[in-house]
């Protein structure tokens, strides 16, 4: 909704600014009456028209496109301002706009047969005083009189006259410069924004918006008379007129191209996009007509395109549908409001050229107002579109990252499942084969029974490790830990080292050890896994040493349990992989095991808040477990 309010506010401010500033472009006027006559024969001279009844009008004259020659009669009253204009013996006739082809002035004060001429086919430097408006300097006189102006143009017969003093004309010229600067500044804002956005995003719709605003700027230069001022010393007036006509049709063509690309990108109906393409094809036709000298026909075609364009744009915007497969970067309500707004702006642009309402001074500025409003509207729309597309791009990137994470998790799960099955297949085969062999014996002695029990224990350890690993990794399983004061003696007694093989563990206790703060059962599992790992992979018949001593780490007292053994046929485990799930050194595969013992130990230590490290040296495999002391 903020964008709707912004567009509405900019429209209101622009129109308010126009209404405020247009009366300012006025000075003391010596025009008493105005009337006009259309010469459809295009052959009448001054003698013929002086006896014909003219049609009175007020304000600006607006006859649209016509092949007739326009005659205007102006009654001048030099007595209007006898105080402020005292001493000024000359008046200036100002004519706007500055794209009229040929204007001829007939003044009774001139010598018989003499006339003055101006227009876009005359040199700008030929004027006695160079202003943005066409102008004639005439004697002020002492009594009211009529002057006649003959206007022959291929453009719209929209014309505004004023008769004032030279100082008044200079004042109006200064005010025109200021108002033009405002329009040009707004247009330059839209142009600069579109260029910067295009350089960042590389979106062709933004490039076409930039091109359209560039052509709109050139059109303003034509409309306000700056083209004649800039090119006066460079080329002949006939070529200035030609350039101005090309700019007029090119401005509209760039707008058609922008809307075609913009609406097609939003998924508008292909029917309306093709109609926009047909409207765009009118541009080369208009250029051809201008080259052939049929400028008036080219301008008529241009006005037809102006009339049709907003309707087609609106219908195309209405045809944009929500597509579940793609994300629309604009809400349809906002899009439709935008094109309703543009329809009003382009209608405002078109009305002066077809003479649908009596003219006024505002008519002269309507094309520039329309260009500014449409440009600002398109900038706001494209800004919102860029913002929406940026948000959509972020959402897509987040979805892509989530998809990649999901794929990675699936791949990891698949890999772990294969590793798990491989581990079970390999590690259970050895104890099962031993049991099968022992059960096939006719009688079993004590040694055979011991071997059978060891095989069962091996399988039991594998199953227990798998179950514990599942519980640790199950996010839905609540792994409850209740740490408490535990003495070192209690912890060592809980290990239950009673088997013949376990008697190889040599325990080295320091004196006066503090109690530790941990969870007895889980800590017992860690120590048993470390000792079982040492017993299983130590050199045959060698001892496994357990050193227990106090150690302070980062200012905190604790107890260290070091498990050392000489490496057997399995060698030293890889320090980078030793705590990884299912990791087993190639040399360790002769022994039954799950590859989960050390992985479970490090996972439990993480949850208990204790530290487990692998710190071997050249002679022994060493694991160091540090448990914090109980402070209360």
C-alpha positions as CSV (number, residue, x, y, z in Angstrom):
1,X,0.0,0.0,0.0
2,X,2.9,2.4,0.6
3,X,3.7,2.3,-3.2
4,X,0.1,3.2,-4.0
5,X,0.3,6.1,-1.6
6,X,3.7,7.2,-3.1
7,X,2.4,7.2,-6.6
8,X,-0.8,9.1,-5.6
9,X,1.3,11.6,-3.7
10,X,3.7,12.2,-6.5
11,X,0.8,12.7,-8.9
12,X,-0.9,15.1,-6.6
13,X,2.3,17.1,-6.0
14,X,3.2,17.3,-9.7
15,X,-0.2,18.5,-10.6
16,X,-0.3,21.0,-7.8
17,X,3.1,22.2,-8.8
18,X,1.9,22.7,-12.4
19,X,-1.2,24.6,-11.2
20,X,0.9,26.8,-9.0
21,X,3.7,27.6,-11.5
22,X,1.7,28.0,-14.7
23,X,0.1,31.3,-13.7
24,X,3.6,32.5,-12.8
25,X,4.7,32.4,-16.4
26,X,2.8,35.5,-17.1
27,X,3.6,39.2,-17.2
28,X,1.4,42.2,-18.0
29,X,-0.5,41.2,-21.1
30,X,-1.6,43.8,-23.8
31,X,-4.0,41.3,-25.5
32,X,-7.5,42.6,-25.4
33,X,-9.2,40.0,-27.7
34,X,-8.2,36.8,-29.6
35,X,-10.0,35.1,-32.5
36,X,-9.1,32.5,-35.1
37,X,-10.1,31.2,-38.6
38,X,-9.1,27.9,-40.3
39,X,-8.3,28.3,-44.0
40,X,-9.0,24.9,-45.5
41,X,-8.0,26.1,-49.0
42,X,-4.5,27.1,-47.6
43,X,-4.5,29.9,-50.3
44,X,-5.9,32.9,-48.6
45,X,-3.8,36.0,-48.0
46,X,-4.0,38.9,-45.6
47,X,-6.4,40.9,-47.8
48,X,-8.8,37.9,-47.9
49,X,-8.9,37.2,-44.2
50,X,-9.3,40.8,-43.0
51,X,-12.9,40.8,-44.2
52,X,-13.8,37.4,-42.7
53,X,-15.5,36.9,-39.3
54,X,-13.1,35.2,-36.9
55,X,-14.2,32.9,-34.0
56,X,-13.3,34.4,-30.5
57,X,-11.4,32.3,-28.0
58,X,-9.6,32.7,-24.7
59,X,-6.4,31.3,-23.4
60,X,-4.4,28.9,-25.6
61,X,-5.8,27.8,-29.0
62,X,-6.0,24.1,-29.6
63,X,-7.2,22.8,-33.0
64,X,-5.4,19.4,-33.0
65,X,-3.9,18.0,-36.2
66,X,-5.3,19.7,-39.3
67,X,-4.2,20.4,-42.9
68,X,-5.7,23.8,-42.8
69,X,-3.8,27.0,-42.3
70,X,-4.6,28.7,-39.0
71,X,-5.2,32.5,-38.9
72,X,-5.2,34.3,-35.6
73,X,-6.3,37.9,-35.0
74,X,-5.1,39.6,-31.8
75,X,-6.5,42.9,-30.6
76,X,-3.7,44.8,-28.8
77,X,-4.5,47.6,-26.4
78,X,-1.3,49.6,-25.5
79,X,-3.2,51.5,-22.9
80,X,-3.4,48.5,-20.5
81,X,-0.4,49.4,-18.4
82,X,0.5,53.0,-18.6
83,X,2.4,53.1,-15.3
84,X,4.8,50.2,-15.0
85,X,5.3,50.1,-18.8
86,X,5.8,53.8,-19.2
87,X,8.7,54.6,-21.5
88,X,8.6,51.2,-23.3
89,X,7.8,51.9,-26.9
90,X,8.1,48.3,-28.1
91,X,6.1,45.2,-27.4
92,X,7.0,41.5,-27.9
93,X,4.6,38.9,-29.3
94,X,5.5,35.6,-27.7
95,X,4.4,32.3,-29.4
96,X,4.6,28.9,-27.8
97,X,5.3,26.0,-28.3
98,X,8.5,26.1,-30.3
99,X,7.8,23.2,-32.8
100,X,5.5,25.2,-35.1
101,X,6.8,25.2,-38.6
102,X,6.0,28.6,-40.1
103,X,4.5,31.7,-38.4
104,X,4.0,35.0,-40.3
105,X,3.1,38.2,-38.6
106,X,1.0,41.0,-40.3
107,X,1.1,44.3,-38.4
108,X,-0.6,47.5,-39.8
109,X,2.3,49.5,-38.4
110,X,4.6,47.8,-40.9
111,X,5.2,49.3,-44.3
112,X,2.8,47.9,-46.9
113,X,3.9,44.5,-48.1
114,X,6.3,43.9,-45.2
115,X,5.8,40.9,-42.9
116,X,7.9,39.1,-40.2
117,X,8.4,35.4,-40.0
118,X,9.5,32.9,-37.5
119,X,9.2,29.1,-36.8
120,X,11.3,26.0,-36.6
121,X,12.4,26.5,-40.2
122,X,13.9,29.9,-39.4
123,X,17.3,30.5,-37.8
124,X,17.0,31.1,-34.1
125,X,19.6,33.9,-34.4
126,X,17.4,35.8,-36.8
127,X,15.2,37.0,-33.8
128,X,15.9,40.5,-32.5
129,X,15.9,39.0,-29.0
130,X,16.8,35.4,-28.5
131,X,14.3,33.7,-26.2
132,X,12.9,30.2,-25.7
133,X,9.6,31.3,-27.2
134,X,9.1,32.4,-30.8
135,X,8.8,36.1,-30.8
136,X,8.3,39.3,-32.8
137,X,9.2,42.8,-31.7
138,X,6.5,45.3,-32.7
139,X,5.8,49.0,-32.0
140,X,3.7,49.6,-29.0
141,X,1.6,52.3,-30.6
142,X,-0.9,54.6,-28.8
143,X,-4.3,53.2,-29.8
144,X,-5.7,49.7,-30.0
145,X,-5.1,47.8,-33.2
146,X,-5.4,44.3,-34.7
147,X,-2.5,42.1,-35.8
148,X,-2.8,38.9,-37.7
149,X,-0.7,35.7,-37.6
150,X,-0.7,33.0,-40.2
151,X,0.4,29.5,-38.9
152,X,1.2,26.7,-41.2
153,X,2.5,23.6,-39.4
154,X,2.6,19.8,-39.7
155,X,2.4,19.4,-35.9
156,X,-0.6,19.9,-33.7
157,X,-2.2,23.3,-34.0
158,X,-1.8,24.0,-30.3
159,X,-0.6,27.5,-29.8
160,X,-0.4,30.1,-27.0
161,X,0.1,33.9,-27.7
162,X,1.1,36.7,-25.4
163,X,1.9,40.3,-26.0
164,X,3.9,42.1,-23.3
165,X,6.8,44.5,-22.9
166,X,10.4,43.4,-23.5
167,X,11.1,43.3,-19.8
168,X,8.0,41.2,-19.3
169,X,9.2,38.8,-22.0
170,X,12.6,38.5,-20.3
171,X,10.8,37.7,-17.0
172,X,8.7,35.0,-18.7
173,X,11.8,33.6,-20.3
174,X,13.6,33.3,-16.9
175,X,10.6,31.6,-15.4
176,X,10.5,29.1,-18.3
177,X,14.2,28.2,-17.6
178,X,13.4,27.5,-14.0
179,X,10.3,25.4,-14.8
180,X,12.2,23.5,-17.4
181,X,15.0,22.8,-14.9
182,X,12.4,21.3,-12.6
183,X,11.1,19.0,-15.3
184,X,14.6,18.1,-16.5
185,X,15.7,17.3,-13.0
186,X,12.8,14.9,-12.4
187,X,13.5,13.3,-15.8
188,X,17.3,13.0,-15.0
189,X,16.4,11.3,-11.7
190,X,14.4,8.6,-13.4
191,X,17.1,8.3,-16.1
192,X,20.0,8.0,-13.6
193,X,18.1,5.5,-11.5
194,X,17.3,3.3,-14.5
195,X,21.0,3.4,-15.7
196,X,22.4,2.5,-12.3
197,X,19.9,-0.3,-11.8
198,X,20.7,-1.7,-15.3
199,X,24.4,-1.7,-14.6
200,X,23.8,-3.6,-11.4
201,X,21.1,-6.0,-12.5
202,X,21.5,-6.2,-16.3
203,X,17.7,-6.3,-16.9
204,X,16.6,-5.3,-20.4
205,X,13.4,-3.8,-19.0
206,X,15.6,-1.4,-17.0
207,X,17.7,-0.6,-20.1
208,X,14.6,0.2,-22.1
209,X,13.3,2.4,-19.2
210,X,16.7,4.3,-19.3
211,X,16.3,4.7,-23.1
212,X,12.7,5.9,-22.7
213,X,13.8,8.5,-20.1
214,X,16.6,9.6,-22.3
215,X,14.2,10.1,-25.2
216,X,11.8,11.9,-22.8
217,X,14.6,14.3,-21.9
218,X,15.3,14.9,-25.6
219,X,11.6,15.5,-26.1
220,X,11.5,18.1,-23.4
221,X,14.4,19.9,-25.1
222,X,12.3,20.0,-28.2
223,X,9.1,21.0,-26.4
224,X,10.8,23.9,-24.5
225,X,12.9,25.2,-27.4
226,X,16.3,24.1,-26.3
227,X,17.1,22.1,-29.4
228,X,17.0,25.3,-31.5
229,X,19.3,26.9,-29.0
230,X,21.8,24.0,-28.9
231,X,22.0,23.3,-32.6
232,X,21.6,26.8,-34.0
233,X,25.2,27.2,-35.1
234,X,25.6,23.5,-36.1
235,X,23.0,22.7,-38.7
236,X,20.3,24.3,-40.9
237,X,16.8,24.9,-39.3
238,X,15.2,22.4,-41.7
239,X,17.4,19.6,-40.2
240,X,16.6,20.8,-36.6
241,X,12.9,20.4,-37.6
242,X,13.7,16.9,-38.9
243,X,15.5,15.9,-35.7
244,X,12.7,17.2,-33.6
245,X,10.2,15.1,-35.5
246,X,12.3,12.0,-35.1
247,X,12.7,12.6,-31.4
248,X,8.9,12.9,-31.0
249,X,8.2,9.5,-32.6
250,X,11.2,7.8,-31.0
251,X,10.1,8.8,-27.5
252,X,6.8,7.0,-28.0
253,X,8.5,4.0,-29.6
254,X,10.9,3.6,-26.6
255,X,7.8,3.7,-24.3
256,X,6.1,0.9,-26.3
257,X,9.3,-1.2,-26.3
258,X,9.6,-0.9,-22.5
259,X,6.0,-1.8,-21.8
260,X,6.2,-4.8,-24.2
261,X,9.3,-6.2,-22.5
262,X,8.0,-5.4,-19.0
263,X,4.6,-7.0,-19.4
264,X,5.9,-10.0,-21.3
265,X,8.3,-10.6,-18.4
266,X,5.3,-10.6,-16.0
267,X,3.5,-13.2,-18.1
268,X,0.9,-11.0,-19.9
269,X,-1.2,-12.7,-22.5
270,X,0.7,-13.2,-25.8
271,X,-2.2,-11.6,-27.7
272,X,-1.6,-8.2,-26.1
273,X,2.1,-8.6,-26.3
274,X,1.8,-9.1,-30.0
275,X,-0.4,-6.1,-30.3
276,X,2.3,-4.1,-28.5
277,X,4.7,-5.4,-31.1
278,X,2.5,-4.2,-33.9
279,X,2.4,-0.7,-32.2
280,X,6.1,-0.8,-32.1
281,X,6.3,-1.5,-35.8
282,X,4.5,1.8,-36.4
283,X,7.9,3.4,-35.5
284,X,9.7,2.5,-38.8
285,X,6.6,3.5,-40.7
286,X,6.6,7.0,-39.0
287,X,10.3,7.4,-39.8
288,X,9.7,6.5,-43.4
289,X,6.9,9.1,-43.6
290,X,9.1,11.7,-42.1
291,X,11.9,10.9,-44.6
292,X,9.3,11.2,-47.5
293,X,8.2,14.6,-46.3
294,X,4.8,13.3,-45.0
295,X,5.4,14.7,-41.5
296,X,1.8,15.5,-40.7
297,X,0.7,11.9,-41.5
298,X,3.6,10.6,-39.4
299,X,2.4,12.7,-36.5
300,X,-1.2,11.5,-36.9
301,X,0.0,7.9,-36.8
302,X,2.0,8.8,-33.7
303,X,-1.2,10.1,-32.0
304,X,-3.1,7.0,-32.9
305,X,-0.4,4.9,-31.2
306,X,-0.6,7.2,-28.1
307,X,-4.4,6.7,-28.1
308,X,-4.2,2.9,-28.4
309,X,-1.1,2.2,-26.2
310,X,-2.6,2.9,-22.7
311,X,-5.7,0.7,-23.6
312,X,-3.5,-2.2,-24.7
313,X,-1.2,-1.8,-21.7
314,X,-4.2,-1.9,-19.4
315,X,-5.7,-5.0,-21.0
316,X,-2.2,-6.7,-21.0
317,X,-1.8,-5.9,-17.3
318,X,-5.3,-7.3,-16.6
319,X,-4.3,-10.5,-18.4
320,X,-1.4,-11.2,-16.0
321,X,-2.4,-14.2,-13.9
322,X,-1.0,-15.8,-10.8
323,X,1.2,-18.8,-11.8
324,X,1.8,-21.4,-9.1
325,X,5.0,-22.5,-10.9
326,X,6.5,-19.0,-10.9
327,X,6.5,-16.1,-8.4
328,X,5.0,-12.8,-9.7
329,X,7.3,-10.0,-8.6
330,X,4.3,-7.6,-8.4
331,X,0.9,-7.8,-6.9
332,X,-1.8,-7.8,-9.7
333,X,-3.7,-5.0,-7.9
334,X,-0.6,-2.8,-7.9
335,X,0.1,-3.6,-11.5
336,X,-3.4,-2.7,-12.6
337,X,-3.4,0.5,-10.6
338,X,-0.1,1.4,-12.2
339,X,-1.4,1.0,-15.7
340,X,-4.7,2.8,-14.8
341,X,-2.4,5.6,-13.6
342,X,-0.4,5.5,-16.9
343,X,-3.6,5.4,-18.9
344,X,-4.6,8.7,-17.3
345,X,-1.2,10.2,-17.8
346,X,-1.1,9.2,-21.5
347,X,-4.6,10.4,-22.0
348,X,-3.5,13.7,-20.5
349,X,-0.6,13.7,-23.0
350,X,-2.9,13.0,-25.9
351,X,-5.8,15.4,-25.3
352,X,-4.0,18.6,-26.3
353,X,-2.9,17.2,-29.6
354,X,-6.3,16.2,-30.8
355,X,-8.1,19.3,-29.6
356,X,-10.7,17.7,-27.4
357,X,-11.0,20.6,-25.0
358,X,-10.5,24.4,-25.1
359,X,-6.8,25.2,-24.7
360,X,-5.1,27.0,-21.8
361,X,-1.6,27.8,-20.8
362,X,-1.5,24.4,-19.1
363,X,-1.7,22.7,-22.5
364,X,1.8,23.8,-23.3
365,X,3.2,21.9,-20.3
366,X,1.0,18.8,-20.4
367,X,3.4,16.7,-22.6
368,X,6.3,17.4,-20.2
369,X,4.1,16.7,-17.2
370,X,3.0,13.5,-18.8
371,X,6.6,12.4,-19.4
372,X,7.6,13.2,-15.9
373,X,4.7,11.5,-14.3
374,X,5.0,8.4,-16.4
375,X,8.7,8.3,-15.8
376,X,8.4,8.6,-12.1
377,X,5.6,6.0,-12.1
378,X,7.7,3.6,-14.0
379,X,10.6,4.2,-11.7
380,X,8.5,3.4,-8.6
381,X,7.1,0.3,-10.3
382,X,10.5,-0.9,-11.4
383,X,11.9,-0.2,-7.9
384,X,9.1,-2.2,-6.3
385,X,9.7,-4.9,-8.9
386,X,13.4,-5.0,-8.1
387,X,12.7,-5.1,-4.4
388,X,10.2,-8.0,-4.9
389,X,12.5,-9.9,-7.2
390,X,15.3,-9.5,-4.6
391,X,13.1,-11.0,-1.9
392,X,12.1,-13.8,-4.2
393,X,15.8,-14.4,-5.1
394,X,16.6,-14.6,-1.4
395,X,13.8,-17.0,-0.8
396,X,14.9,-19.2,-3.8
397,X,18.5,-19.2,-2.5
398,X,17.2,-20.2,0.9
399,X,15.1,-23.0,-0.7
400,X,18.1,-24.0,-2.7
401,X,20.3,-24.1,0.4
402,X,17.7,-26.1,2.2
403,X,17.4,-28.5,-0.7
404,X,21.1,-28.9,-0.9
405,X,21.2,-29.6,2.9
406,X,18.4,-32.1,2.5
407,X,20.3,-33.8,-0.3
408,X,23.4,-33.8,1.8
409,X,21.6,-35.3,4.7
410,X,20.0,-38.0,2.5
411,X,23.4,-38.8,1.1
412,X,24.9,-38.9,4.5
413,X,22.1,-41.1,5.8
414,X,22.5,-43.4,2.7
415,X,26.2,-43.6,3.3
416,X,25.8,-44.4,7.0
417,X,23.2,-47.0,6.3
418,X,25.6,-48.7,3.9
419,X,28.4,-48.4,6.4
420,X,26.2,-49.8,9.2
421,X,25.2,-52.8,7.1
422,X,28.8,-53.4,6.0
423,X,29.9,-53.2,9.7
424,X,27.2,-55.6,10.8
425,X,27.9,-58.0,8.0
426,X,31.6,-58.0,8.6
427,X,31.8,-57.8,12.4
428,X,29.0,-60.3,13.2
429,X,30.4,-62.8,10.8
430,X,33.5,-63.6,12.9
431,X,31.7,-64.4,16.2
432,X,28.9,-66.2,14.5
433,X,31.5,-68.4,12.6
434,X,33.2,-69.1,15.9
435,X,29.9,-70.1,17.5
436,X,29.0,-72.3,14.6
437,X,32.4,-74.0,14.8
438,X,32.1,-74.5,18.6
439,X,28.6,-75.8,18.4
440,X,29.5,-78.4,15.8
441,X,32.0,-80.0,18.2
442,X,30.8,-83.2,19.8
443,X,31.9,-82.0,23.3
444,X,32.8,-78.6,24.7
445,X,35.5,-78.1,27.3
446,X,36.0,-75.1,29.5
447,X,38.2,-73.3,26.9
448,X,35.5,-73.8,24.2
449,X,32.8,-72.5,26.5
450,X,35.0,-69.4,27.2
451,X,35.5,-68.8,23.5
452,X,31.7,-69.1,22.9
453,X,31.0,-66.7,25.7
454,X,33.5,-64.2,24.2
455,X,31.8,-64.5,20.8
456,X,28.5,-63.8,22.4
457,X,29.9,-60.9,24.4
458,X,31.4,-59.5,21.2
459,X,28.0,-59.6,19.4
460,X,26.4,-58.1,22.5
461,X,28.8,-55.2,22.6
462,X,28.2,-54.5,18.9
463,X,24.4,-54.5,19.5
464,X,24.7,-52.3,22.6
465,X,26.9,-49.8,20.7
466,X,24.5,-49.6,17.8
467,X,21.5,-49.1,20.2
468,X,23.4,-46.4,22.1
469,X,24.4,-44.6,18.9
470,X,20.8,-44.6,17.8
471,X,19.6,-43.1,21.0
472,X,22.3,-40.4,20.9
473,X,21.4,-39.4,17.4
474,X,17.7,-39.5,17.8
475,X,16.5,-35.9,18.3
476,X,13.2,-37.2,19.6
477,X,14.9,-39.2,22.3
478,X,15.4,-37.3,25.5
479,X,18.9,-38.2,26.7
480,X,18.7,-37.4,30.4
481,X,21.9,-36.8,32.3
482,X,22.1,-36.3,36.1
483,X,25.6,-35.3,37.1
484,X,26.6,-35.9,40.7
485,X,29.6,-36.1,43.0
486,X,31.5,-39.3,42.2
487,X,34.7,-40.5,43.8
488,X,37.5,-41.9,41.6
489,X,37.4,-45.2,43.5
490,X,33.6,-45.6,42.8
491,X,34.2,-44.9,39.1
492,X,37.0,-47.5,38.8
493,X,35.0,-50.1,40.8
494,X,32.1,-49.6,38.3
495,X,34.3,-50.8,35.5
496,X,34.1,-54.4,36.6
497,X,37.4,-55.5,35.3
498,X,37.2,-59.2,36.3
499,X,37.9,-61.3,33.2
500,X,41.2,-62.8,32.5
501,X,41.9,-60.5,29.6
502,X,40.9,-57.4,31.6
503,X,43.5,-58.3,34.2
504,X,46.0,-56.9,31.7
505,X,44.9,-53.4,32.7
506,X,47.4,-51.8,35.0
507,X,45.9,-48.9,37.1
508,X,48.3,-46.2,38.4
509,X,46.6,-44.0,40.9
510,X,47.9,-40.8,42.3
511,X,47.3,-40.1,46.0
512,X,44.5,-37.9,47.5
513,X,42.4,-37.6,44.3
514,X,39.5,-35.2,44.4
515,X,36.0,-36.3,43.6
516,X,34.7,-35.6,40.1
517,X,31.4,-34.1,38.9
518,X,29.9,-36.4,36.3
519,X,27.2,-39.0,35.5
520,X,28.5,-42.3,36.7
521,X,26.9,-44.7,34.2
522,X,27.8,-42.7,31.1
523,X,31.3,-42.0,32.3
524,X,31.7,-45.7,33.0
525,X,30.7,-46.4,29.3
526,X,33.4,-43.9,28.1
527,X,36.2,-45.5,30.3
528,X,35.1,-49.0,29.3
529,X,35.2,-48.2,25.6
530,X,38.7,-46.7,26.0
531,X,40.0,-49.7,27.9
532,X,38.3,-52.2,25.6
533,X,39.8,-50.4,22.6
534,X,43.2,-50.7,24.2
535,X,42.8,-54.3,25.1
536,X,41.6,-55.2,21.7
537,X,44.3,-53.5,19.6
538,X,47.3,-53.5,21.9
539,X,50.3,-55.7,21.1
540,X,49.5,-59.3,22.0
541,X,49.9,-60.1,25.7
542,X,51.0,-56.5,26.4
543,X,49.5,-54.5,29.3
544,X,47.2,-51.6,29.0
545,X,48.0,-48.8,31.4
546,X,45.5,-46.5,33.1
547,X,47.1,-43.4,34.7
548,X,44.9,-41.4,37.1
549,X,46.0,-38.0,38.4
550,X,44.8,-34.5,39.1
551,X,45.3,-31.7,36.5
552,X,44.2,-28.1,36.4
553,X,42.9,-26.8,33.0
554,X,42.1,-23.1,32.4
555,X,42.1,-22.5,36.2
556,X,39.7,-25.4,36.9
557,X,40.8,-28.5,38.8
558,X,40.0,-31.9,37.5
559,X,41.1,-35.6,37.2
560,X,42.8,-37.0,34.1
561,X,42.4,-40.7,33.1
562,X,45.1,-41.7,30.6
563,X,44.7,-45.0,28.7
564,X,48.0,-46.2,27.0
565,X,48.8,-49.2,25.1
566,X,51.5,-50.4,22.7
567,X,50.2,-50.5,19.1
568,X,49.5,-54.0,17.9
569,X,49.1,-55.3,14.3
570,X,46.5,-52.6,13.7
571,X,49.1,-49.9,14.2
572,X,48.3,-46.3,15.1
573,X,44.8,-45.0,14.2
574,X,44.4,-41.9,12.0
575,X,44.2,-38.8,14.3
576,X,41.8,-37.1,11.9
577,X,39.4,-40.1,11.7
578,X,39.8,-41.8,15.1
579,X,36.5,-40.4,16.5
580,X,34.5,-40.7,13.3
581,X,31.5,-43.1,13.2
582,X,32.3,-46.5,11.8
583,X,36.0,-45.7,11.4
584,X,38.3,-48.7,11.7
585,X,41.9,-48.9,10.6
586,X,42.6,-51.5,7.9
587,X,44.8,-53.4,10.2
588,X,42.1,-53.6,12.9
589,X,39.6,-55.5,10.8
590,X,41.0,-58.8,12.1
591,X,39.3,-58.1,15.4
592,X,35.6,-58.0,15.9
593,X,34.2,-54.5,16.5
594,X,31.6,-52.0,15.5
595,X,33.7,-48.9,14.8
596,X,31.4,-47.1,17.2
597,X,33.3,-47.3,20.6
598,X,35.4,-44.2,20.3
599,X,32.6,-42.3,18.4
600,X,30.2,-43.0,21.3
601,X,32.8,-42.0,23.8
602,X,33.3,-38.6,22.2
603,X,29.6,-38.0,21.9
604,X,28.9,-38.9,25.5
605,X,31.9,-36.6,26.6
606,X,30.3,-33.7,24.6
607,X,27.1,-34.2,26.5
608,X,28.8,-34.6,29.9
609,X,31.0,-31.5,29.4
610,X,34.2,-33.5,29.8
611,X,37.2,-33.6,27.5
612,X,38.5,-36.6,25.4
613,X,41.7,-36.3,23.4
614,X,43.9,-38.6,21.3
615,X,47.5,-37.7,22.0
616,X,49.8,-40.6,20.9
617,X,53.6,-40.5,20.8
618,X,56.1,-42.5,18.9
619,X,55.8,-45.6,21.2
620,X,52.2,-45.7,22.5
621,X,48.6,-45.1,21.6
622,X,47.2,-42.7,24.3
623,X,43.7,-41.4,25.0
624,X,43.4,-38.7,27.6
625,X,40.0,-38.2,29.5
626,X,39.7,-35.1,31.7
627,X,36.7,-34.9,34.2
628,X,36.1,-31.7,36.2
629,X,36.3,-31.9,39.9
630,X,33.3,-31.4,42.1
631,X,33.4,-27.9,43.6
632,X,30.8,-28.4,46.4
